């Protein structure tokens, strides 16, 4: 079984003041250090247990790729140690070692051997690789004739020809068309079910929350947050908005959920409630019931423009629906400090059975990345139960009709 | 020991790379593998024609029309092997920077592949040369076996030197540029095109410090006269081979981790 233990790892690049100083350091006696170290990763500690799926998030330059490179062994840590137990496969650079003039089949053998397979193993795996890549007769044509999607398909098929004990996936790699993306993700999911340890680097919230047990947020070379994916992703989102050092606050709510509140604080959500048609506050809604989300906002300073956004998230943190008053063209202008206004948002609770949360955003335009007054996750939690409808699956209710013609 | 085991498990990759290297050169040509033969063959023919027929060059002390041509070929062909390993070797890690940065595999696979490829090319050339010798009735006889230890020594020397400069070149790119220049001078400071006897006495003594001189003289003796080489003249190159193999491996061990950061 595959596990990864990263102990106090740091990575630094050597920086020489000029071209000659490296030569001087190498040749002159006395072991004088003539370079400065630039640390890109510092004090990284984490453990991925067998069978666990961990997501790594962070902005560009946070050190994600460097960390992965050290885990896969292409580059060595400057400090600390990394212990990897089990056969590791990395889907970081697909198609490495493909030669355009050779046929797909030749390249499967070549890159397969580079990944550590023997020829006999590849002979055995070849039918599966061909079948999974679904490139048909192209397998015997030179790779230069392939579309980039076909190359990716073939490369993915080789890299995942056998279930690894540890799989490292860079989500930025999107393999071919939508169909193949689903297919490749299914394969990753299947590996996971069979016990593969997964390390996923992603920018996409949904991917992390859908598949990971835990998430690690890297920021400026250190672990900024580690824990339950939704909480980490909320913190990450808040951090993205946090360009001007706004406050980011996380508090643990009842039931262990972590609420993140961030922003510059010119306005705040004072009250939030889910009401039924009669205007009575509820915590549980029936599938399809008409409900009103009532949000009272108070301005603490004069604000030129105010946009309220909200999102309804399921228990995994995926947004089921979200919009804002910029999109609905209901931007409020010139709000005086101290004044407040109430938003009444009515909709039918056409959700699947489960637990939902509402996040709110008070901003000045379409995104929360500029003028983020307040961003509040888990502002409200409610449940949806099915009383009046027949049983159904999924995360939303479509009042579908089935007609049978025989 | 562990390195050796890792290399052994990647033997498939090494063999595959050699095959691919070889194939890729001729993959899209009509004549294909025939080019491997045409190129060295034309070289041997050109030298023979120009020097024996047109210029009527004679090797001092050798009474044979083909003498100078054989002398020339035995030096140039073997020097070619040395130059190929060295000039490709100094660039080997830079050339495969992408692979090194992105995949984890025993890095010594790369120089091994390089040497194997060079040896395959060379053996074709050598075979042609031997055929030429048989056809012209100049086959050196049983003393030909002496070529084997000479070649082994030469390959070891080239590999040690190539790994040394290959690693250095990653950190100091001047090394690669310098090697090109050095190889030029080195070639002309080794009696390959000319016999050593045409040099003044003082120069002859000086040039004997060149480690390639003994080696080249060895090949020339075997091929031209069919006699045993002067083994004692190989001492400088044996010492240098040990030195470069040791230095190369030490540099590689010490800096291979850092290398990826510099690519």
Interface residues (C-beta under 8 A of the other chain):
Chain A: X13 X14 X22 X23 X26 X69 X72 X73 X74 X75 X76 X92 X93 X96 X97 X99 X101 X102 X106 X109 X110 X113 X114 X115 X116 X117 X118 X119
Chain B: X9 X10 X12 X13 X16 X17 X20 X23 X24 X27 X28 X98 X99 X100 X101 X102 X103 X104 X105 X171 X172 X257 X258 X260 X261
